[in-house]
Amino acid sequence: MFLMKDIVRDGDPVLRQRAAKVSFPLTDDEREFAHQLMEYLEVSQDPELCKKYGLRAGVGLAAPQVGVSKQMASVLVPADEEGGKPQFKDVIINPVIISESVQYGVLTEGEGCLSVDKDIPGYVPRHDRITLKYQDVDGETHQIRLKHYPAIVCQHEIDHLHGVLFYDHINKEHPFEAPKDTVLFG
């Protein structure tokens, strides 16, 4: 299981590299790696286990964040209500956004990142709705439409695969200025 000591921090060059495409079928090591990416999120979202292992809670973890420059990320957006089905849960491999809304969405509290230890205030404009195409660990291709928070999380993780960090999107002059007609979440 990955622990906080395994998370690569801002400043490490791997976070600014463009990750390599993953070929199929996955090796046993790659399958185990994908499992560990998701396991971190599952454990980190359980308050007792999170405390036990000293983790920071997360909804996404990309391979570059643990030092592996491959196009693979786990995403686990919890359910809206207690005991419900997660809004989105999968390991996304070779993800591509094939369409996106003109309208933007931002998290009013800003975005955070397991690889960025300091709080960087400001709005991070993301497309409010996306159509995402990706492969799962079995090589099956999926094409799904996501909106609001799950869309924001997937865009954040895909940025990691392109060497982009969330704060790169913040308007340096006016950090709390959002594009016109932006949907605010938070």
Residue frames as a rotation matrix with the C-alpha (Angstrom) as fourth column:
MET 1
0.576 0.817 0.000 0.00
0.817 -0.576 0.000 0.00
0.000 0.000 -1.000 0.00
PHE 2
-0.191 -0.607 0.771 1.23
0.512 -0.732 -0.450 3.48
0.837 0.309 0.451 -0.82
LEU 3
0.277 0.179 -0.944 1.84
0.920 -0.333 0.207 5.79
-0.277 -0.926 -0.257 2.14
MET 4
0.963 0.113 -0.243 2.46
0.071 -0.982 -0.176 9.54
-0.259 0.152 -0.954 2.26
LYS 5
0.164 -0.981 -0.105 6.22
-0.263 -0.146 0.954 8.88
-0.951 -0.128 -0.282 2.10
ASP 6
-0.313 -0.237 0.920 5.64
0.682 0.617 0.391 7.33
-0.661 0.750 -0.032 -1.35
ILE 7
0.720 0.652 0.235 3.91
0.649 -0.516 -0.559 10.42
-0.244 0.555 -0.795 -2.76
VAL 8
-0.340 -0.831 0.441 6.23
0.928 -0.371 0.016 12.50
0.150 0.415 0.897 -4.95
ARG 9
0.241 0.395 -0.887 6.20
0.638 -0.753 -0.162 16.18
-0.732 -0.526 -0.433 -3.95
ASP 10
0.972 0.184 0.144 6.03
0.233 -0.704 -0.671 19.34
-0.023 0.686 -0.727 -6.03
GLY 11
0.473 -0.862 -0.181 9.47
-0.785 -0.506 0.358 20.11
-0.400 -0.028 -0.916 -7.43
ASP 12
-0.189 -0.487 0.853 10.23
0.030 0.865 0.501 16.52
-0.982 0.120 -0.148 -8.48
PRO 13
-0.688 -0.179 -0.703 10.78
-0.616 -0.367 0.697 16.49
-0.383 0.913 0.142 -12.28
VAL 14
-0.910 0.360 0.205 8.48
0.410 0.855 0.319 13.44
-0.060 0.374 -0.925 -12.80
LEU 15
-0.116 0.924 -0.364 5.49
0.622 -0.218 -0.752 15.68
-0.775 -0.314 -0.549 -12.03
ARG 16
0.173 0.123 -0.977 6.33
-0.460 -0.867 -0.191 17.89
-0.871 0.483 -0.093 -15.01
GLN 17
-0.874 -0.485 -0.017 6.92
-0.271 0.460 0.846 15.09
-0.402 0.744 -0.534 -17.54
ARG 18
0.084 0.844 -0.529 4.45
-0.991 0.126 0.045 13.90
0.105 0.521 0.847 -20.13
ALA 19
-0.083 -0.074 0.994 3.64
-0.544 0.839 0.017 10.32
-0.835 -0.539 -0.109 -19.06
ALA 20
-0.864 -0.317 -0.390 4.13
-0.501 0.474 0.724 7.41
-0.044 0.821 -0.569 -21.46
LYS 21
0.161 0.926 -0.342 1.17
-0.929 0.259 0.263 5.59
0.332 0.276 0.902 -22.97
VAL 22
-0.295 -0.161 0.942 0.45
-0.638 0.767 -0.068 2.19
-0.712 -0.621 -0.329 -21.42
SER 23
-0.437 0.131 -0.890 0.36
-0.773 0.452 0.446 -0.88
0.461 0.882 -0.096 -23.67
PHE 24
0.283 0.662 0.694 -1.90
-0.848 0.511 -0.141 -3.89
-0.448 -0.548 0.706 -23.19
PRO 25
0.640 0.655 -0.402 -2.16
0.332 0.236 0.913 -6.48
0.693 -0.718 -0.066 -21.86
LEU 26
0.526 -0.418 0.740 -0.91
-0.771 -0.601 0.209 -5.13
0.358 -0.681 -0.639 -18.55
THR 27
-0.399 -0.693 -0.601 1.88
-0.138 0.693 -0.707 -7.02
0.907 -0.199 -0.372 -16.84
ASP 28
0.265 0.438 -0.859 1.20
0.761 0.453 0.465 -8.52
0.593 -0.777 -0.213 -13.42
ASP 29
-0.561 -0.556 -0.614 3.28
0.812 -0.515 -0.275 -5.70
-0.163 -0.653 0.740 -11.91
GLU 30
-0.915 0.258 0.309 1.21
-0.098 -0.888 0.449 -3.06
0.390 0.381 0.838 -13.72
ARG 31
0.038 0.967 -0.250 -2.04
0.164 0.241 0.957 -4.67
0.986 -0.078 -0.149 -12.54
GLU 32
0.112 -0.080 -0.991 -0.75
0.975 0.202 0.094 -4.67
0.193 -0.976 0.101 -8.96
PHE 33
-0.877 -0.469 -0.105 0.35
0.478 -0.873 -0.092 -1.06
-0.048 -0.131 0.990 -9.36
ALA 34
-0.542 0.769 0.340 -3.16
-0.168 -0.496 0.852 -0.09
0.824 0.405 0.397 -10.56
HIS 35
0.303 0.640 -0.706 -4.63
0.580 0.464 0.670 -1.90
0.756 -0.613 -0.231 -7.54
GLN 36
-0.283 -0.509 -0.813 -2.31
0.955 -0.226 -0.191 0.03
-0.086 -0.831 0.550 -5.20
LEU 37
-0.926 0.008 0.377 -3.33
0.097 -0.961 0.258 3.37
0.364 0.275 0.890 -6.75
MET 38
-0.037 0.994 0.104 -6.99
-0.169 -0.109 0.980 2.61
0.985 0.019 0.172 -6.02
GLU 39
0.205 0.073 -0.976 -6.22
0.808 0.550 0.211 1.10
0.552 -0.832 0.054 -2.61
TYR 40
-0.832 -0.527 -0.174 -4.66
0.538 -0.691 -0.482 4.39
0.134 -0.494 0.859 -1.49
LEU 41
-0.675 0.622 0.397 -7.91
-0.412 -0.764 0.496 6.23
0.612 0.171 0.772 -2.28
GLU 42
0.237 0.805 -0.545 -10.12
0.094 0.539 0.837 3.61
0.967 -0.250 0.052 -0.61
VAL 43
-0.028 -0.339 -0.940 -8.04
0.949 0.287 -0.132 3.62
0.314 -0.896 0.313 2.57
SER 44
-0.907 -0.418 0.054 -7.61
0.389 -0.878 -0.280 7.42
0.164 -0.233 0.958 2.60
GLN 45
-0.465 0.810 0.357 -11.39
-0.414 -0.555 0.722 7.93
0.783 0.188 0.593 2.43
ASP 46
0.434 0.502 -0.749 -11.97
0.494 0.562 0.663 5.78
0.753 -0.658 -0.004 5.53
PRO 47
0.582 -0.194 0.790 -11.45
-0.478 -0.867 0.140 8.23
0.657 -0.459 -0.597 8.45
GLU 48
0.856 -0.253 0.450 -10.15
-0.322 0.419 0.849 5.57
-0.404 -0.872 0.277 10.87
LEU 49
0.594 -0.656 0.466 -7.72
0.754 0.656 -0.037 3.98
-0.281 0.374 0.884 8.40
CYS 50
0.572 -0.348 0.743 -6.66
0.310 -0.746 -0.589 7.40
0.759 0.567 -0.319 7.11
LYS 51
0.691 -0.271 0.670 -5.65
-0.676 -0.571 0.467 8.36
0.256 -0.775 -0.578 10.65
LYS 52
0.845 -0.330 0.421 -4.07
0.023 0.809 0.587 4.96
-0.534 -0.487 0.691 11.38
TYR 53
0.383 -0.701 0.602 -1.75
0.906 0.411 -0.099 5.20
-0.178 0.584 0.792 8.36
GLY 54
-0.073 -0.413 -0.908 -1.23
0.330 -0.869 0.369 8.98
-0.941 -0.273 0.199 8.50
LEU 55
-0.493 -0.054 0.868 -2.65
0.867 0.046 0.496 9.59
-0.067 0.997 0.025 5.03
ARG 56
-0.712 0.419 -0.564 -4.14
-0.386 -0.904 -0.185 12.67
-0.587 0.086 0.805 3.42
ALA 57
0.085 0.833 0.547 -7.57
0.313 0.498 -0.808 11.90
-0.946 0.240 -0.219 1.99
GLY 58
-0.765 -0.361 -0.534 -7.71
-0.383 -0.412 0.827 11.85
-0.518 0.837 0.177 -1.79
VAL 59
0.417 0.900 0.129 -10.18
-0.280 0.262 -0.924 11.38
-0.865 0.349 0.361 -4.64
GLY 60
0.975 -0.167 -0.145 -7.54
-0.099 0.256 -0.962 10.82
0.197 0.952 0.233 -7.32
LEU 61
0.353 -0.922 0.161 -3.98
-0.311 0.047 0.949 9.53
-0.883 -0.385 -0.270 -7.55
ALA 62
0.894 -0.094 -0.439 -1.98
-0.433 0.072 -0.898 9.53
0.116 0.993 0.024 -10.79
ALA 63
0.791 -0.604 -0.100 0.99
0.597 0.797 -0.094 7.27
0.136 0.015 0.991 -11.48
PRO 64
0.084 -0.826 0.558 3.46
0.295 -0.515 -0.805 10.21
0.952 0.232 0.200 -11.73
GLN 65
0.461 0.160 0.873 2.52
-0.657 -0.600 0.456 11.12
0.596 -0.784 -0.171 -8.14
VAL 66
0.817 -0.286 0.500 4.24
-0.237 0.624 0.744 7.92
-0.526 -0.727 0.442 -6.99
GLY 67
0.003 -0.973 -0.229 7.17
-0.560 -0.191 0.806 8.37
-0.828 0.126 -0.546 -9.38
VAL 68
-0.402 -0.077 0.913 5.91
0.536 0.788 0.303 6.30
-0.742 0.611 -0.275 -12.34
SER 69
-0.490 0.147 -0.859 5.61
-0.528 -0.835 0.158 8.24
-0.694 0.531 0.486 -15.60
LYS 70
-0.915 0.327 0.235 2.78
0.400 0.676 0.618 6.20
0.043 0.660 -0.750 -17.16
GLN 71
-0.659 0.734 0.165 -0.71
-0.585 -0.637 0.502 7.26
0.474 0.235 0.849 -18.27
MET 72
-0.219 0.564 -0.796 -2.58
0.531 0.754 0.388 5.66
0.819 -0.338 -0.465 -15.39
ALA 73
-0.807 0.015 0.591 -4.60
-0.447 -0.669 -0.593 7.21
0.387 -0.743 0.547 -12.55
SER 74
-0.568 0.681 -0.462 -7.11
0.786 0.616 -0.057 6.02
0.245 -0.396 -0.885 -9.98
VAL 75
-0.723 0.463 0.513 -10.25
-0.431 -0.882 0.190 8.07
0.541 -0.084 0.837 -9.38
LEU 76
-0.480 0.614 -0.627 -12.69
0.791 0.612 -0.006 7.50
0.380 -0.498 -0.779 -6.53
VAL 77
-0.742 0.371 0.558 -15.33
-0.398 -0.914 0.077 10.21
0.539 -0.165 0.826 -6.16
PRO 78
-0.941 0.337 -0.034 -17.48
0.236 0.579 -0.780 9.25
-0.244 -0.742 -0.624 -3.17
ALA 79
-0.286 0.937 0.200 -21.25
0.873 0.169 0.458 9.01
0.396 0.305 -0.866 -3.23
ASP 80
-0.384 0.278 0.880 -23.36
-0.156 -0.960 0.234 12.12
0.910 -0.047 0.412 -2.63
GLU 81
0.440 0.627 0.643 -25.19
-0.787 -0.076 0.612 10.41
0.432 -0.775 0.460 0.22
GLU 82
-0.303 -0.542 0.783 -24.02
-0.892 0.450 -0.034 8.06
-0.334 -0.710 -0.620 3.00
GLY 83
-0.242 0.137 0.961 -23.86
-0.104 0.981 -0.166 4.44
-0.965 -0.140 -0.223 1.83
GLY 84
0.765 0.565 -0.309 -24.55
-0.323 -0.080 -0.943 5.31
-0.558 0.821 0.121 -1.82
LYS 85
0.605 -0.518 0.604 -22.66
0.769 0.578 -0.275 4.22
-0.207 0.631 0.748 -4.91
PRO 86
-0.304 -0.774 -0.556 -19.52
0.443 -0.631 0.637 6.24
-0.844 -0.053 0.534 -5.72
GLN 87
0.553 0.468 -0.689 -20.10
-0.307 -0.655 -0.691 8.96
-0.775 0.594 -0.218 -8.30
PHE 88
0.738 -0.388 -0.552 -17.13
-0.492 0.250 -0.834 7.57
0.462 0.887 -0.006 -10.22
LYS 89
0.381 -0.658 0.649 -14.64
-0.573 0.383 0.725 4.81
-0.726 -0.648 -0.231 -9.43
ASP 90
0.959 -0.180 0.217 -12.08
0.279 0.716 -0.639 3.32
-0.040 0.674 0.738 -11.81
VAL 91
-0.047 -0.981 -0.188 -8.44
0.219 -0.194 0.956 3.21
-0.974 0.004 0.224 -12.77
ILE 92
0.912 0.365 -0.187 -8.27
-0.052 -0.349 -0.936 5.24
-0.407 0.863 -0.299 -15.96
ILE 93
-0.057 -0.941 0.335 -5.52
0.395 0.287 0.873 4.24
-0.917 0.182 0.355 -18.38
ASN 94
-0.814 -0.356 0.460 -4.51
0.565 -0.296 0.770 6.26
-0.138 0.886 0.442 -21.46
PRO 95
0.090 0.950 -0.299 -7.38
0.761 -0.259 -0.595 8.70
-0.643 -0.174 -0.746 -20.79
VAL 96
-0.893 -0.238 0.382 -8.40
0.437 -0.661 0.610 11.24
0.107 0.712 0.694 -23.42
ILE 97
-0.233 0.829 -0.508 -11.02
0.174 -0.478 -0.861 13.96
-0.957 -0.289 -0.032 -23.13
ILE 98
-0.644 -0.017 0.765 -12.84
0.744 0.219 0.631 13.77
-0.178 0.976 -0.128 -26.47
SER 99
-0.105 0.545 0.832 -15.30
0.418 -0.735 0.534 16.59
0.902 0.404 -0.151 -25.84
GLU 100
-0.652 -0.143 -0.745 -15.84
0.750 -0.272 -0.604 19.27
-0.116 -0.952 0.284 -23.24
SER 101
0.455 0.890 -0.025 -18.46
0.887 -0.456 -0.073 21.85
-0.076 0.011 -0.997 -22.38
VAL 102
-0.026 -0.359 0.933 -18.00
0.373 -0.869 -0.324 25.53
0.927 0.340 0.156 -23.07
GLN 103
0.694 0.374 0.615 -19.20
-0.398 -0.512 0.761 26.19
0.599 -0.773 -0.207 -19.53
TYR 104
-0.418 -0.892 -0.174 -16.65
-0.159 0.261 -0.952 25.99
0.895 -0.370 -0.250 -16.74
GLY 105
0.815 0.538 -0.214 -16.91
0.130 0.190 0.973 24.82
0.564 -0.821 0.085 -13.17
VAL 106
-0.296 -0.913 0.282 -14.74
-0.281 -0.199 -0.939 25.67
0.913 -0.357 -0.198 -10.17
LEU 107
0.179 0.233 -0.956 -14.50
0.838 0.472 0.273 24.44
0.515 -0.850 -0.111 -6.60
THR 108
0.737 0.184 0.650 -15.05
-0.027 -0.954 0.300 27.48
0.675 -0.238 -0.698 -4.38
GLU 109
0.881 -0.453 0.135 -12.57
-0.148 0.007 0.989 26.18
-0.449 -0.892 -0.061 -1.82
GLY 110
0.195 -0.829 -0.524 -10.00
-0.979 -0.193 -0.058 25.69
-0.053 0.525 -0.850 -4.58
GLU 111
0.808 -0.008 -0.590 -8.20
-0.164 0.957 -0.238 22.46
0.566 0.289 0.772 -5.43
GLY 112
0.406 -0.721 0.562 -5.66
-0.768 0.064 0.637 20.54
-0.495 -0.690 -0.527 -3.44
CYS 113
0.591 -0.311 -0.744 -3.19
-0.465 0.622 -0.630 17.87
0.659 0.718 0.223 -4.41
LEU 114
0.968 -0.242 -0.062 -1.43
0.208 0.646 0.735 15.07
-0.137 -0.724 0.676 -2.54
SER 115
0.243 -0.934 0.263 1.82
0.946 0.167 -0.279 16.18
0.217 0.316 0.924 -4.24
VAL 116
-0.227 -0.252 0.941 1.46
0.143 -0.964 -0.224 19.85
0.963 0.084 0.255 -3.23
ASP 117
-0.369 -0.018 -0.929 1.94
0.878 0.322 -0.355 20.39
0.306 -0.946 -0.103 0.50
LYS 118
-0.892 0.011 -0.452 1.08
0.213 -0.872 -0.440 24.08
-0.399 -0.489 0.776 0.63
ASP 119
0.157 0.987 0.037 -2.32
0.726 -0.089 -0.682 25.68
-0.670 0.134 -0.730 0.23
ILE 120
-0.925 -0.374 0.071 -2.49
0.310 -0.631 0.711 27.64
-0.221 0.679 0.700 -3.03
PRO 121
-0.164 0.947 -0.276 -5.66
0.325 -0.212 -0.921 29.75
-0.931 -0.241 -0.273 -3.02
GLY 122
-0.601 0.064 -0.797 -7.56
-0.653 -0.615 0.442 30.55
-0.462 0.786 0.412 -6.18
TYR 123
0.513 0.843 0.163 -10.12
-0.468 0.434 -0.769 29.24
-0.719 0.319 0.618 -8.62
VAL 124
-0.728 -0.648 0.226 -9.05
-0.205 0.519 0.830 26.45
-0.655 0.558 -0.510 -10.98
PRO 125
0.123 0.837 -0.533 -11.37
-0.875 -0.162 -0.457 26.70
-0.469 0.522 0.712 -14.02
ARG 126
-0.841 -0.248 0.480 -12.25
-0.033 0.910 0.413 23.28
-0.540 0.332 -0.774 -15.42
HIS 127
-0.666 0.670 -0.327 -14.79
-0.456 -0.020 0.890 22.24
0.590 0.742 0.319 -18.03
ASP 128
-0.289 0.645 0.708 -18.07
-0.917 0.026 -0.399 21.51
-0.275 -0.764 0.583 -16.23
ARG 129
0.682 0.521 0.513 -18.88
-0.307 0.841 -0.445 18.52
-0.664 0.146 0.734 -18.47
ILE 130
-0.326 -0.811 -0.486 -16.55
-0.893 0.095 0.440 16.20
-0.310 0.577 -0.755 -20.35
THR 131
0.924 0.354 -0.144 -16.72
-0.382 0.880 -0.283 13.04
0.026 0.316 0.948 -22.42
LEU 132
0.044 -0.931 0.362 -13.88
-0.906 0.116 0.407 10.79
-0.421 -0.346 -0.839 -21.33
LYS 133
0.829 0.058 -0.556 -12.45
-0.343 0.838 -0.424 7.85
0.441 0.543 0.715 -23.24
TYR 134
-0.059 -0.858 0.510 -10.09
-0.998 0.070 0.002 5.50
-0.038 -0.509 -0.860 -21.40
GLN 135
0.042 0.002 -0.999 -9.09
-0.234 0.972 -0.008 1.87
0.971 0.234 0.041 -20.93
ASP 136
0.751 0.177 0.636 -9.54
-0.658 0.122 0.743 -0.09
0.054 -0.977 0.208 -17.72
VAL 137
-0.042 -0.861 0.507 -7.06
-0.806 0.329 0.492 -2.62
-0.591 -0.388 -0.708 -16.29
ASP 138
0.100 0.146 0.984 -8.46
0.259 0.951 -0.167 -5.33
-0.961 0.272 0.057 -18.58
GLY 139
-0.860 -0.503 0.084 -7.89
0.239 -0.252 0.938 -3.17
-0.451 0.826 0.337 -21.67
GLU 140
-0.045 0.924 0.379 -11.61
0.994 0.078 -0.073 -2.56
-0.097 0.373 -0.923 -22.19
THR 141
-0.892 -0.220 0.396 -12.35
0.312 -0.932 0.186 0.85
0.328 0.290 0.899 -23.71
HIS 142
-0.067 0.858 -0.510 -14.92
0.934 -0.126 -0.335 3.04
-0.352 -0.498 -0.792 -21.97
GLN 143
-0.770 -0.041 0.637 -16.48
0.295 -0.908 0.297 6.29
0.566 0.417 0.711 -23.12
ILE 144
-0.059 0.731 -0.680 -18.42
0.998 0.062 -0.020 8.12
0.028 -0.680 -0.733 -20.44
ARG 145
0.015 0.163 0.987 -19.91
0.181 -0.971 0.157 11.53
0.983 0.176 -0.044 -19.84
LEU 146
-0.225 -0.143 -0.964 -19.05
0.971 0.047 -0.234 13.20
0.078 -0.989 0.129 -16.55
LYS 147
0.203 0.272 0.940 -20.25
0.235 -0.946 0.223 16.46
0.950 0.176 -0.256 -15.07
HIS 148
0.818 0.151 0.555 -19.52
-0.382 -0.578 0.721 18.67
0.429 -0.802 -0.415 -12.10
TYR 149
0.498 -0.658 0.564 -17.21
-0.763 -0.024 0.646 17.27
-0.412 -0.752 -0.514 -9.41
PRO 150
0.503 -0.356 0.788 -16.33
0.303 0.926 0.225 13.93
-0.809 0.126 0.574 -11.10
ALA 151
0.807 -0.207 0.553 -15.43
0.520 -0.194 -0.832 15.85
0.279 0.959 -0.049 -14.29
ILE 152
0.739 -0.543 0.399 -13.22
-0.600 -0.799 0.024 18.23
0.306 -0.257 -0.917 -12.29
VAL 153
0.487 -0.553 0.676 -11.43
-0.445 0.509 0.737 15.34
-0.752 -0.659 0.001 -10.54
CYS 154
0.603 -0.247 0.759 -10.74
0.623 0.740 -0.255 13.50
-0.498 0.626 0.600 -13.82
GLN 155
0.832 -0.314 0.458 -9.37
0.171 -0.640 -0.749 16.66
0.528 0.702 -0.478 -15.44
HIS 156
0.644 -0.610 0.462 -7.07
-0.755 -0.412 0.509 17.18
-0.121 -0.677 -0.726 -12.43
GLU 157
0.408 -0.484 0.774 -5.72
-0.049 0.835 0.548 13.61
-0.912 -0.261 0.317 -12.76
ILE 158
0.716 -0.134 0.685 -5.33
0.692 0.267 -0.671 13.82
-0.093 0.954 0.283 -16.54
ASP 159
0.860 -0.449 0.244 -3.34
-0.389 -0.885 -0.256 17.04
0.330 0.125 -0.936 -16.03
HIS 160
0.466 -0.711 0.527 -0.87
-0.534 0.249 0.808 15.00
-0.705 -0.658 -0.263 -13.94
LEU 161
0.420 -0.268 0.867 -0.32
0.549 0.836 -0.008 12.74
-0.723 0.479 0.498 -16.95
HIS 162
0.662 -0.147 0.735 0.59
0.630 -0.423 -0.651 15.80
0.406 0.894 -0.187 -19.03
GLY 163
-0.350 -0.907 -0.235 2.95
0.884 -0.236 -0.404 17.38
0.311 -0.349 0.884 -16.50
VAL 164
-0.337 0.346 0.876 0.45
-0.099 -0.938 0.333 20.04
0.936 0.026 0.350 -15.38
LEU 165
-0.753 0.117 -0.648 -0.38
0.655 0.231 -0.719 20.93
0.066 -0.966 -0.251 -11.77
PHE 166
0.171 0.984 -0.047 -3.66
0.985 -0.169 0.038 22.49
0.029 -0.053 -0.998 -10.63
TYR 167
0.299 -0.035 -0.954 -2.15
0.448 -0.877 0.173 25.84
-0.843 -0.479 -0.246 -9.72
ASP 168
-0.792 -0.557 0.250 -0.96
0.446 -0.248 0.860 26.31
-0.417 0.792 0.445 -13.33
HIS 169
-0.328 0.781 0.532 -4.62
0.816 -0.050 0.576 27.12
0.476 0.623 -0.621 -14.12
ILE 170
0.304 0.460 -0.834 -5.04
0.857 -0.515 0.028 29.82
-0.417 -0.723 -0.551 -11.45
ASN 171
0.601 -0.036 0.799 -5.19
0.459 -0.802 -0.381 33.39
0.655 0.596 -0.465 -12.77
LYS 172
-0.244 -0.832 -0.498 -2.03
0.921 -0.037 -0.388 34.91
0.304 -0.553 0.776 -11.24
GLU 173
-0.826 -0.069 0.559 -3.37
0.049 -0.998 -0.050 38.49
0.561 -0.014 0.828 -11.33
HIS 174
-0.246 0.846 0.473 -6.90
-0.944 -0.319 0.080 37.71
0.219 -0.427 0.878 -10.09
PRO 175
-0.944 -0.310 -0.114 -6.88
-0.288 0.941 -0.178 34.28
0.162 -0.135 -0.978 -8.41
PHE 176
-0.625 0.769 0.136 -10.58
0.356 0.435 -0.827 34.36
-0.695 -0.468 -0.546 -7.50
GLU 177
-0.155 0.544 -0.825 -11.81
-0.813 -0.544 -0.206 35.50
-0.561 0.639 0.527 -10.88
ALA 178
-0.344 0.137 0.929 -13.67
0.296 0.955 -0.031 32.84
-0.891 0.265 -0.368 -12.85
PRO 179
-0.981 0.051 0.188 -14.62
0.176 -0.186 0.967 32.78
0.084 0.981 0.174 -16.52
LYS 180
-0.568 0.823 0.003 -18.10
-0.823 -0.568 0.001 34.20
0.003 -0.002 1.000 -17.30
ASP 181
0.376 0.891 -0.256 -21.05
-0.846 0.442 0.298 31.88
0.378 0.104 0.920 -16.46
THR 182
-0.601 -0.648 -0.469 -18.87
-0.335 0.737 -0.587 29.52
0.726 -0.196 -0.660 -14.42
VAL 183
0.606 0.738 -0.297 -20.68
-0.089 0.434 0.897 27.04
0.790 -0.517 0.329 -12.15
LEU 184
-0.308 -0.694 0.651 -19.40
-0.777 -0.212 -0.593 27.29
0.550 -0.688 -0.474 -8.56
PHE 185
0.466 0.379 -0.800 -19.23
0.120 0.868 0.481 24.13
0.877 -0.320 0.359 -6.44
GLY 186
-0.579 -0.801 -0.149 -18.47
0.200 0.037 -0.979 23.99
0.790 -0.597 0.139 -2.78
